[in-house]
Amino acid sequence: MNEPCVRVGVVSAPVIEFSLEGIYATDDVAVVTGRHSARVSESGLGVEWEGRVYNELEFRPTSPAGDSFELKNVTIGVNFHWERQENQRFKGSLRLIARDGRLTAVNVVGVETYLTSVISSEMSAKASLPLLRAHAVISRSWLLAQMDRSLRDGATGGAGMTGSVSRRIKWYDRDDHKDFDVCADDHCQRYQGIVRVSTFTAASAVADTRGEVLMAGGRLADARFSKCCGGKMEEFQYCWEDAPHSYLRGLRDDVAQEPGPDLRDESAARGWIESSPEAFCNTSDTRILAQVLNNYDRETADFYRWEVEYSREELAAIVKDRSGMDYGDIIDLVPVKRGVSGRIYEIEIRGTKRAMTIGKELEIRRTLSRSHLYSSAFVVDRHSLDADGIPARFTLRGAGWGHGVGLCQIGAAVMGDSGYRYNEILHHYYPGAEIKKLY
């Protein structure tokens, strides 16, 4: 098998500004360099550039090793608390596609070049070599598994939902992209071009593991990862479709990897979340955190345990705005079902106007925050109830950041800093999976 190319959707807008550094060619223009702007044609079905309209337009580098292009005003952290815009520079080809009255800029690039940026974008390029190697393997595995699934099944994910008058359970996976394989943001994998690739270590980690993937049951492993598991990994079926994966198990993030308390039990979950059990990811070492987290990620102060407080009015407004339903005053938030890490995947929102059970974990995190709660592993305390039993304020105390499935980036950083090799990190977070070389 030769190294494949991946199509990455980077930005979508009615007008896209970009600059080409080096010599680029299109199908009908031999040399194109400098600053450019393209827009959707009047029909909304084509790409208008330099006075001509194209079905789609691709700029290909004539010197792939040296040429690069910059896209202006790329939004990163879409719908998360760190959302912002920045200019980003990329290797490979730039493809512009018109759809639904907008242009989409797609970067067509070799998988290994893509991965060098991903492991530098998902964390810091200054992370330890074992962590960067481990992340290169799982990012490659996840990407090729999604591409393989698309070719095999004609589908690449999306969302699933079951619902009734009083129950709405929805899960989100990476979107079903028509014009590219993966997007460049957190909804797939962070990919922010060559600007993030700041060290030889990041590039060498990809080169050292070239073509290596995780396999299980004869298939590419769906190697999920999150920032901080909170001390115990979650299992796939509690976050996405009801399809358990043997290598994504709810184990403790420590040396022994015993299952620990059954955090599906409410009292056990409260005891776990309100304590600070020993775990690889239980660290406040700023040196290690700086290896894992980019500057905007370090704007978040607490990873292992966190707390959010809402007034009655604030919580009611957030839930109404985020869900599109008016619950009235919120009386209570009642966990209905928890996964093995203590993450809630069904919760009942009780209000003065309605009650509804919602899930899964990402829907809960979106509904109960202006951006996203750090995780759905939380307990709820109500304060100062009035005569009607309506609290004046709510406190949510939680554990971890993200869905908690697969590799815990902060825990893996601690392991790498403690002398564990990259294969040991992989076997810790994906027990039973094998490391194999595809090309």
HELIX and SHEET records of a PDB file:
HELIX    1   1 VAL A  111  SER A  121  1                                  11    
HELIX    2   2 LEU A  129  ASP A  153  1                                  25    
HELIX    3   3 GLY A  193  ARG A  196  5                                   4    
HELIX    4   4 PHE A  200  ASP A  208  1                                   9    
HELIX    5   5 PHE A  236  TYR A  238  5                                   3    
HELIX    6   6 GLU A  266  ILE A  273  1                                   8    
HELIX    7   7 THR A  286  VAL A  292  1                                   7    
HELIX    8   8 ASP A  297  GLU A  299  5                                   3    
HELIX    9   9 ARG A  312  SER A  323  1                                  12    
HELIX   10  10 GLU A  361  THR A  367  1                                   7    
HELIX   11  11 GLN A  409  ASP A  417  1                                   9    
HELIX   12  12 TYR A  422  TYR A  429  1                                   8    
SHEET    1   A 9 ARG A  52  TYR A  54  0                                        
SHEET    2   A 9 VAL A  47  TRP A  49 -1                                        
SHEET    3   A 9 VAL A  32  VAL A  40 -1                                        
SHEET    4   A 9 VAL A  15  ALA A  25 -1                                        
SHEET    5   A 9 GLU A  56  PRO A  61 -1                                        
SHEET    6   A 9 SER A  93  ARG A  99 -1                                        
SHEET    7   A 9 ARG A 102  GLY A 110 -1                                        
SHEET    8   A 9 CYS A   5  ALA A  13 -1                                        
SHEET    9   A 9 VAL A 182  CYS A 183  1                                        
SHEET    1   B 6 ARG A  52  TYR A  54  0                                        
SHEET    2   B 6 VAL A  47  TRP A  49 -1                                        
SHEET    3   B 6 VAL A  32  VAL A  40 -1                                        
SHEET    4   B 6 VAL A  15  ALA A  25 -1                                        
SHEET    5   B 6 SER A  68  ILE A  76 -1                                        
SHEET    6   B 6 ARG A  84  PHE A  90 -1                                        
SHEET    1   C 5 ALA A 159  GLY A 163  0                                        
SHEET    2   C 5 ARG A 167  TYR A 172 -1                                        
SHEET    3   C 5 ALA A 355  GLY A 359  1                                        
SHEET    4   C 5 ILE A 344  GLY A 351 -1                                        
SHEET    5   C 5 ILE A 330  ARG A 338 -1                                        
SHEET    1   D 3 ARG A 219  LEU A 220  0                                        
SHEET    2   D 3 GLU A 212  ALA A 216 -1                                        
SHEET    3   D 3 GLU A 434  LYS A 437 -1                                        
SHEET    1   E 2 PHE A 225  SER A 226  0                                        
SHEET    2   E 2 LEU A 407  CYS A 408  1                                        
SHEET    1   F 3 ARG A 305  SER A 311  0                                        
SHEET    2   F 3 ARG A 393  ALA A 399 -1                                        
SHEET    3   F 3 PHE A 378  HIS A 383 -1                                        
END                                                                             
